[in-house]
Amino acid sequence: KRVVSSAMSSDSAKLNGVISTLGPSGTDSANEARKHCSDVELFPSFTTAVANALETGGYALVPAGYLDFQEGRLVDSWVDLHFRLLGKMRVVNVWESPTKEMCLAINGDRVKDRESIRSIALHPATAVFARQVVAEDAEITYLSSKPLAVVVAESGRVDACIGSVDVVAKTSLRPVDYFRPTMVWTLY
């Protein structure tokens, strides 16, 4: 099937082919895929990205932190997706790379500071940061990507979000805390 160096790093040479991954533009997945390939296709979910890669013979990039919550319930994860792919696609590389810088951003029309946050939008993988910086009883709205969490917070449907700094900077939201984790990436 596909052959890729098993020593790929986040700054390695570009791949030949198409990488399918999670969109919209602004996701860490899109950002990481573009580091490795000039031809990147973005999809509304990792399952549709993987389905496209299977159908077209391309690559799929999925972070180990992939979690999908629907109506507050975990319905899919990286390990579930990985096990479903057994016999269909194989891992061709795994590496660690920094995510884009993230922040807790507040909607100043709804709250004045972090202590006032009672509702927050976020990607499930970033919930650990919310637990570190907002009230334990804050209502959480889970979304499939950080850019979508930013949209929900800017629209005024929640008090705050955890989003990528570059995406938040294009809005009226105000960053109040910053995070710079790494992620483990899996290329199928």
Backbone hydrogen bonds in HBPLUS format (Angstrom, degrees):
<---DONOR---> <-ACCEPTOR-->    atom                        ^
c    i                          cat <-CA-CA->   ^        H-A-AA   ^      H-
h    n   atom  resd res      DA  || num        DHA   H-A  angle D-A-AA Bond
n    s   type  num  typ     dist DA aas  dist angle  dist       angle   num
A0012-SER N   A0009-SER O   3.18 MM   3  5.26 159.1  2.22 119.5 116.2     1
A0015-LEU N   A0036-HIS O   2.43 MM  21  5.74 157.5  1.48 170.3 172.0     2
A0059-TYR N   A0018-VAL O   2.82 MM  41  5.99 168.5  1.83 174.1 173.4     3
A0019-ILE N   A0039-ASP O   3.01 MM  20  6.51 158.4  2.06 156.4 162.2     4
A0041-GLU N   A0019-ILE O   2.91 MM  22  6.25 160.5  1.95 149.6 155.5     5
A0020-SER N   A0059-TYR O   2.89 MM  39  6.12 163.1  1.92 138.5 142.3     6
A0061-LEU N   A0020-SER O   3.06 MM  41  6.37 157.4  2.11 156.8 162.0     7
A0021-THR N   A0041-GLU O   3.03 MM  20  6.47 154.5  2.09 164.9 172.8     8
A0043-PHE N   A0021-THR O   2.89 MM  22  6.09 142.3  2.03 151.1 162.9     9
A0023-GLY N   A0043-PHE O   2.74 MM  20  5.10 163.1  1.77 152.2 147.4    10
A0027-THR N   A0024-PRO O   3.24 MM   3  6.27 144.6  2.37 149.4 151.4    11
A0031-ASN N   A0027-THR O   3.06 MM   4  6.31 163.9  2.09 148.0 152.8    12
A0032-GLU N   A0028-ASP O   2.77 MM   4  5.97 163.9  1.80 155.3 159.1    13
A0033-ALA N   A0029-SER O   2.90 MM   4  6.01 164.7  1.92 149.9 154.6    14
A0034-ARG N   A0030-ALA O   3.07 MM   4  6.21 156.8  2.12 147.5 153.0    15
A0035-LYS N   A0032-GLU O   3.07 MM   3  5.26 145.0  2.19 103.4 113.8    16
A0036-HIS N   A0033-ALA O   2.99 MM   3  5.45 150.8  2.08 111.5 120.1    17
A0037-CYS N   A0033-ALA O   3.03 MM   4  6.13 129.9  2.29 149.0 163.6    18
A0049-ALA N   A0045-SER O   3.08 MM   4  6.32 149.7  2.18 139.8 148.8    19
A0050-VAL N   A0046-PHE O   2.84 MM   4  6.01 164.1  1.86 154.0 157.3    20
A0051-ALA N   A0047-THR O   2.96 MM   4  6.08 156.0  2.02 139.6 146.9    21
A0052-ASN N   A0048-THR O   2.99 MM   4  6.13 153.3  2.06 141.0 147.4    22
A0053-ALA N   A0049-ALA O   3.01 MM   4  6.34 159.2  2.06 147.8 153.4    23
A0054-LEU N   A0050-VAL O   2.87 MM   4  6.14 158.5  1.92 154.3 160.2    24
A0055-GLU N   A0051-ALA O   2.95 MM   4  6.14 158.6  2.00 146.2 152.1    25
A0056-THR N   A0052-ASN O   2.86 MM   4  6.00 154.7  1.93 154.6 161.2    26
A0057-GLY N   A0053-ALA O   2.81 MM   4  5.44 129.4  2.07 141.5 150.5    27
A0058-GLY N   A0053-ALA O   3.11 MM   5  4.53 124.8  2.43 123.7 131.4    28
A0188-TYR N   A0060-ALA O   2.81 MM 128  5.11 172.2  1.82 157.8 160.2    29
A0062-VAL N   A0186-THR O   2.94 MM 124  5.30 168.2  1.96 155.2 158.4    30
A0186-THR N   A0062-VAL O   2.90 MM 124  5.30 151.6  1.98 140.7 150.1    31
A0066-TYR N   A0063-PRO O   3.08 MM   3  5.54 156.4  2.13 119.8 119.8    32
A0064-ALA N   A0184-VAL O   2.81 MM 120  5.50 169.1  1.82 161.8 162.3    33
A0078-TRP N   A0066-TYR O   2.88 MM  12  4.94 127.6  2.16 150.3 140.5    34
A0068-ASP N   A0076-ASP O   2.83 MM   8  4.97 158.0  1.88 146.3 140.4    35
A0075-VAL N   A0068-ASP O   2.78 MM   7  5.71 175.3  1.78 170.2 171.6    36
A0070-GLN N   A0073-ARG O   2.84 MM   3  5.27 158.3  1.88 149.8 149.7    37
A0073-ARG N   A0070-GLN O   2.99 MM   3  5.27 159.3  2.03 112.1 118.9    38
A0081-LEU N   A0077-SER O   2.96 MM   4  6.19 170.5  1.97 156.7 159.1    39
A0082-HIS N   A0078-TRP O   2.73 MM   4  5.90 166.0  1.75 159.0 163.6    40
A0083-PHE N   A0079-VAL O   2.95 MM   4  6.09 164.8  1.97 148.4 151.7    41
A0084-ARG N   A0080-ASP O   2.98 MM   4  6.23 151.2  2.06 147.6 156.0    42
A0085-LEU N   A0081-LEU O   3.07 MM   4  6.32 132.9  2.30 143.5 155.9    43
A0085-LEU N   A0082-HIS O   3.09 MM   3  5.19 134.3  2.31  97.6 110.3    44
A0086-LEU N   A0083-PHE O   3.28 MM   3  5.38 158.5  2.33 102.0 108.3    45
A0088-LYS N   A0085-LEU O   2.73 MM   3  5.10 160.6  1.76 138.4 141.4    46
A0089-MET N   A0085-LEU O   3.00 MM   4  5.49 162.4  2.03 151.0 152.9    47
A0092-VAL N   A0187-LEU O   2.76 MM  95  5.73 167.0  1.78 159.4 164.0    48
A0187-LEU N   A0093-ASN O   2.85 MM  94  5.17 177.4  1.85 156.9 157.2    49
A0095-TRP N   A0185-TRP O   3.10 MM  90  5.39 150.4  2.19 140.2 149.0    50
A0185-TRP N   A0095-TRP O   2.71 MM  90  5.39 168.8  1.72 168.8 171.0    51
A0097-SER N   A0183-MET O   2.92 MM  86  5.58 155.5  1.98 156.1 164.1    52
A0183-MET N   A0097-SER O   2.82 MM  86  5.58 158.2  1.87 147.5 152.4    53
A0099-THR N   A0181-PRO O   2.97 MM  82  5.98 173.7  1.98 147.3 148.0    54
A0165-VAL N   A0101-GLU O   2.80 MM  64  5.72 168.4  1.81 147.2 150.3    55
A0102-MET N   A0179-PHE O   2.79 MM  77  4.99 168.6  1.81 161.6 162.2    56
A0179-PHE N   A0102-MET O   2.81 MM  77  4.99 157.9  1.86 135.2 135.9    57
A0103-CYS N   A0163-GLY O   2.79 MM  60  5.63 149.1  1.88 160.9 171.6    58
A0163-GLY N   A0103-CYS O   3.02 MM  60  5.63 150.2  2.11 157.0 162.3    59
A0104-LEU N   A0177-ASP O   2.91 MM  73  5.11 149.9  2.00 129.1 137.7    60
A0176-VAL N   A0104-LEU O   2.76 MM  72  5.75 163.9  1.78 178.4 173.0    61
A0105-ALA N   A0161-CYS O   2.88 MM  56  5.46 163.9  1.90 156.1 161.6    62
A0161-CYS N   A0105-ALA O   2.92 MM  56  5.46 145.2  2.04 150.3 160.3    63
A0106-ILE N   A0174-ARG O   2.86 MM  68  5.23 162.5  1.89 136.6 135.2    64
A0174-ARG N   A0106-ILE O   2.91 MM  68  5.23 165.4  1.93 148.4 152.3    65
A0107-ASN N   A0159-ASP O   2.80 MM  52  5.47 162.7  1.83 163.9 159.2    66
A0110-ARG N   A0107-ASN O   2.89 MM   3  5.56 157.0  1.95 120.1 127.5    67
A0111-VAL N   A0107-ASN O   3.04 MM   4  6.25 163.9  2.06 157.1 162.4    68
A0116-SER N   A0113-ASP O   3.06 MM   3  5.53 149.5  2.16 111.0 119.9    69
A0117-ILE N   A0114-ARG O   3.13 MM   3  5.51 165.4  2.16 114.9 119.5    70
A0139-GLU N   A0118-ARG O   2.78 MM  21  6.11 159.6  1.82 145.3 138.4    71
A0159-ASP N   A0119-SER O   3.12 MM  40  5.22 128.0  2.40 110.2 122.6    72
A0160-ALA N   A0119-SER O   3.20 MM  41  6.52 136.0  2.40 138.3 150.7    73
A0120-ILE N   A0139-GLU O   2.84 MM  19  6.27 154.5  1.90 167.0 172.6    74
A0141-THR N   A0120-ILE O   2.82 MM  21  6.14 158.5  1.87 157.7 162.1    75
A0121-ALA N   A0160-ALA O   2.95 MM  39  6.39 153.5  2.02 138.7 143.9    76
A0162-ILE N   A0121-ALA O   3.16 MM  41  6.76 139.8  2.33 158.3 168.1    77
A0122-LEU N   A0141-THR O   2.99 MM  19  6.41 155.8  2.05 162.5 165.8    78
A0143-LEU N   A0122-LEU O   2.92 MM  21  5.91 150.9  2.01 142.5 147.4    79
A0126-THR N   A0123-HIS O   2.84 MM   3  5.60 160.6  1.88 128.8 135.1    80
A0127-ALA N   A0124-PRO O   3.16 MM   3  5.35 168.4  2.17 113.4 115.4    81
A0129-PHE N   A0126-THR O   3.01 MM   3  5.64 136.3  2.20 115.7 125.5    82
A0131-ARG N   A0127-ALA O   2.96 MM   4  6.27 160.1  2.00 156.8 161.8    83
A0132-GLN N   A0128-VAL O   3.23 MM   4  6.44 132.7  2.47 133.3 144.8    84
A0132-GLN N   A0129-PHE O   3.08 MM   3  5.05 130.7  2.33  94.5 108.0    85
A0133-VAL N   A0129-PHE O   3.21 MM   4  6.46 134.9  2.42 144.3 155.3    86
A0133-VAL N   A0130-ALA O   3.15 MM   3  5.35 135.1  2.36 101.2 112.8    87
A0134-VAL N   A0130-ALA O   2.92 MM   4  5.58 153.2  1.99 162.5 159.8    88
A0138-ALA N   A0135-ALA O   3.06 MM   3  5.41 166.1  2.08 118.3 119.6    89
A0149-ALA N   A0145-SER O   3.22 MM   4  6.56 146.6  2.33 140.4 149.8    90
A0149-ALA N   A0146-LYS O   3.02 MM   3  4.92 117.8  2.42  95.2 111.3    91
A0150-VAL N   A0146-LYS O   3.01 MM   4  6.34 151.2  2.09 154.5 162.0    92
A0151-VAL N   A0147-PRO O   3.13 MM   4  6.45 155.0  2.20 143.3 149.4    93
A0152-VAL N   A0148-LEU O   3.06 MM   4  6.34 159.4  2.10 149.0 153.6    94
A0153-ALA N   A0149-ALA O   3.03 MM   4  6.28 159.0  2.07 148.4 153.9    95
A0154-GLU N   A0150-VAL O   2.85 MM   4  6.03 165.6  1.87 156.2 160.5    96
A0155-SER N   A0151-VAL O   2.97 MM   4  6.08 147.0  2.08 144.1 152.9    97
A0157-ARG N   A0152-VAL O   3.31 MM   5  5.79 146.9  2.43 173.9 167.0    98
A0156-GLY N   A0153-ALA O   3.08 MM   3  5.33 153.1  2.16 105.1 113.5    99
A0167-VAL N   A0164-SER O   3.05 MM   3  5.39 127.3  2.34 106.6 119.9   100
A0168-VAL N   A0164-SER O   2.93 MM   4  6.20 167.5  1.95 161.6 165.6   101
A0169-ALA N   A0165-VAL O   2.87 MM   4  5.95 151.6  1.95 150.0 157.5   102
A0170-LYS N   A0167-VAL O   3.18 MM   3  5.64 155.1  2.25 110.0 117.1   103
A0171-THR N   A0168-VAL O   2.90 MM   3  5.40 155.6  1.96 126.0 127.1   104
